[in-house]
Amino acid sequence: MQVFLRQDPTMTIVRSRLNFITVATVCITVLLLTVHHMIKQNNLTVATVLNMPLPSSKINEETANQSLSVPKVILPASYDSPNEAVYCMKADLMNMAFPICLYDAKTDDTVSGLLLRGTYFEASEISRFIRLLQLDRRLQLVDIGANVGLWSLPAARVTHVLAVEPNWRSMSRLAKAVDLGAASSNITLIHNAISDVRTTLYMGVYPTNQGNAFLINSDKCTKTPIGLRCNTLPPTKTILLNDLLPLMRSRAALLKVDVEGHEVNIFTDSSAGQFFDHVDVPVVFMEWVLCKRRSPDVVHRLLNFFYSRNYTVFNLGNSKLGNEYVNWPDNVLFKKPPYVRF
């Protein structure tokens, strides 16, 4: 038999008050002893000690900043999008066969649409990059704006890849392809955008070209960078290029950057300087078609970032380009000596 004793509520209140008084007395005593010790050890006044900020606030702030700088790494086998219609097929490039997962042709008439019709988008440029990776086994690929993995998936058959993609619809397809191709040991998927600040931003996308996804400064997309209609994607966290350093497996890498005009925000001394100080980057392949539309001050900031590090700009035919960046082609190469032939 279990017996339950009913407590007198009056006695409970009295005990609670006595406990509170006891705890409060102990806390005050400890505080006074701490103040006395600090005054004695450091010749401080009482007012100075009592007005000092609590160390916990600084710790919390540092912890918050550290969490913002941690890339969101995706595990391919566990990342899925059940509401998405995903079309996976076998692709072939440079005698390498691998699965790739796509949108339907109406949702993405560029990369997916071409592949569904048998054409690998940017096959020539990607093949030339793969050859550089094959020639120098120190190099890994950092693919910023990976989309569904046109560059990352074949490169993962040659070297290690960091594939960064902020559009969750494209990332779900890339993760599925990595899982199907058993390539997860050689590719790290990062679901972030790279920028010059750590924050959270919404994205816009052109309705029939999912690769044309870009960061916006509001919660509703009104137009694409070239003035076309757009849809709004969910927000994504931005990190710095410097934040990728802990995930690098090599201290030498090729960079491919295609982020719909946001390239000018990636390469600043404060956000990317540490990465370039620690990683040898002989070649950066960069989409330029939208960069040259940005304001001259931010374009020159990007150019000075590379010029100050002894880079020269080339076209894809390996010819040096002049100073008039508005006349440069849609894709350019930033290379530093000794110049490798792309």
N, C-alpha and C positions, 0 to 999 in steps of 0.2 A: 504494500500500500504506500502510495506517495502522499505526503502531507505538505501542503503549501501554506506557509505562514504569511499572514497579511501584515504589512508594515504600517506603523502609525505615520501618516503623511506629515505630521508636525515634526516628528523626530527626523524624518528624511530631509526636510528643509533646513533644520538646525545643523545637521551634519554637513550639508552642502555648503552652507555659509561658512562653517568652521574650516572646511577644506579650502574654500576660495581664499579665506583670509590667510591661511597657512602658506598656500602657494604664492600669493601676492607678496607676503613678507619675505619669503625666500628669494623671489625674483628681485625685489628692491635691494636686498642685502647684497646679492651677487653684483648688481649694477653698481652700487656704491663702492664695493671692494675693487671692481674693475676700474672705475674712474680714479680711485685713490692710487691704484698701481700705475696707471698711465701717467698721472700727474707726477708721481714720484720718479718714474723712470725717464720721462721725457721733458720734465720742466714745463708742462702744459698747464693752462688755466682750466677751471671747471667748465667755463663756457665753450672753450675750444673743443674739449672732449665730447660734451653733450651735443655739439652741432656737427660732429663728424658723420659722414654718410655711412649707413650700414653696409658692410661688405657684401651681404647677400644680394643687394640690388645690382652690384657690378657683376657678380657671378651669374645672375639670371640674364643680364644683358649679353654677356659673353656667350652663354649657352645658346641664347636665341640666335645670335649672329652665326655661331657655328652650325646650327641646324639649317639655316638658310643657305649655307655654302656647301651642303652635302648633296651631291647629285642623286637624282632618283633613278636608281638602277632597277631595270626590269628583268625579271626571270622569265625567259621565253615560255617555259612549259606552264607557268601559272598565270600568264597574262592573256586574257581572252575578252572578246566583245560579242556576247551572244546575240545582240540585236543587229549585228552587221552582216551583210551578205559578202562573204569573202571568196574570191575566185583564185585558187592556187593552180599553178601550172609549172611545167619544167622549162627552164630557160637555159640557153647555151651561149657561152661567151669564151673565146680563146680556148676551145676544146675542154671547157669545164661545164658540167651540167649541174644544176642546182634548182631547188624549188623557189618560186617567188609568188607572193600572194598579192592580189590586185583588187581594184574596184571594178565595177561594171563600166562599160565604155561610155555610158551617158553621164555617170558621176565624175569620171576622169577620162576625158577624151585624149589626153596627151600621153603620159607614161603608160597607163593601163591600156588605153585604147590602142596604142601602137603595138604593145606587146601581144595583145589579143589578136592583132592582125599579122603578127610574125616579125615585127621590127623592134629591135632593142634600142631604146632611146639613148643617145650619146655613146653608142658602142665604141666609136673610134677613140674618143677622149678617155673613156674608162679603160680601154685596152692599153693605151699608152701609159696610163698611171700604173696599171697592174705590172707592166714590164719593168717600170722603175722599182717596184716593190720586189720583183723577182731578182733584179740585178744586185740589190743591196738588202740583205736579209736582216740588217739592223732595223730597217724602217718598219714602222707600223702605220696604219691609216687612221686619221681622225676625220670622221665624216660628219660635218656640221650641216644639218639640214638633210638627213639621210633619206627622207621620204619612205618609200617601200623597200629600199635597199638596193637600188641599181648599182651603186658603187660598193656598198658594204658587203653584200652577199658574195660576189666573186672574189673580193679582196680577202675575205675570211678564209678562202681556200689556199691563200698564199701566206698570210701573216695575221697578226692580231689587229682587231679593229675596235675603235670606240665610235659607235654610231649614235649620234645625238638627233632626236626628232621630237618636237613639241606637239605636233598634231596627233592626238590620241588615236584617231581613226587610221592614220598611216602607221603609227607605232604598233597597233594591234596586228596589222598585216605583216609588218617586218618581224615581229616576235613569232608569229605563226610560221613564217618561212624559216626562221632560224631553228625553231623546234623541229619542223619537218625534215630539215636538212642536217640535223644533228651537228650544228655548227656552234652551239652555245659555249663550248670550251674556248673558242677562238674569237668570240665577238661579245663585247659588252654594250648593252642597250641602255641608253640614258634618255629618260623622258623629261627633258627640260628644254628651254630655249637658252641660248648663250647671248649675253648682253654685257653692258658696262655697269649694271647695278643688279643687286639681288632684290627681286620683288615678285609680284604676281600680276600678270597682264592677260587680258583676253586676246583672242586671235580672230582674225578674219580669214576667209578663204573664198576664192573664186568658185562658183558653184560647179563648173564643169572641168576644173583643173585642180585637183586636190594638192598638187605640189606647189601651187600658188597660195600658200598659207603664210600669214604674216602677223606680227604683233601689232596690237592697236592700243591706244591710250584711253579707251572708253569701254563700256560694257555692251556696245552695239556697233557693228561694222556698218559704215555708210558707203564706202567705196574702196576699191583696190588701189594700190599705189599709182596705177595709171588711169584711175577714174572709172573703172567698171563696177557693176553691181557686185555685192558680196554677201555671204552668209557669216554668221557669228559662231565661232567655236568656243568651247568652255575655256576658262582661264588656265594658264600654265605658269609654273614658277621659273624665273630666270636665274641663272647662275653665271659665274664668270668663267672665262677660259682657264684662268688660274686654278679654278676648283676642280679641273679634270686631272691635275697632276698626280694625285694619289692613285688614280686608276690606270696610269700609264705603265705599260710593261717594258717599254724601251725608252731610251733617252734620245731617240731619233725617230722622226715621223714626217709623213707627208700630210698636208692639210687640204681638204676639199671643203669649200664654204659656199653654200647656196641658200641664203636666207631672205630672199626677196627684198633687198635693199637695206636690211639691218646690219649688213657687213660693217658699215661705218661705225656701229656701236660696239662691235666685238673687240676691235683692235685699238685699245687705248693703253697707255703705260700702266695705269693702275689696275686694269682688269685683265690684261694679257701679258704684261711685261715679264712677270715671274715665269710664266709658261715658256716664253722664248729664251729666258735666261737659263733654264734647266733642260730644255729640249732642243736638239739640233733639227731645224726645219729647213731643208734645202729648197723645197718648192711648196708654194701655196696656190692651188687652183681656185679662182674666185669668179663667181658670176658678177659681171660689171654693169650689165644693162640698166639696172635700177640704181646702182651706186652713183653713177654720174649725174643722176637727176637730183641728188641731195644737195643741200646748201654747201657752197664752197668751203666754209669753215670746217664742217665735219668731214668733207672729202679730203681736205688738206691735212686734217688731223690723222686720218687713216694713212695717207701717203707718207707723212712724216714718221709715223710709227715704223714703217718698213724702211724708208730711206735712212733713218738714223741707225738701223741695224744692217746697213750695207746691202739691201735688196735692190734689184733692178726689175722693171716691169717688161714682160715680153708678151707677144701674142702667141697663139697656139702653134704658129709656124716657127717659133724660137727666134723671132726678130725683135730687137729692142724697140720699145715704143717711145714716142716723144713726150713732151711735157703737157700737151693739150689732152687732158684726160677725157674730155667730152667726146673726143674723136676715137677713143679706144674701142675695140670690138666688144661684143657681148660677154665674152669670157677672156680673162687674162691670167697670166702666171707671174707671181712674185718669186724671183729666184735670187739666191745669194751665191757668191763664188765658193768653190769652183762650179760653174754653171753646168748642171746636168742637162742633157738633151731630152726634152719631153717627147 
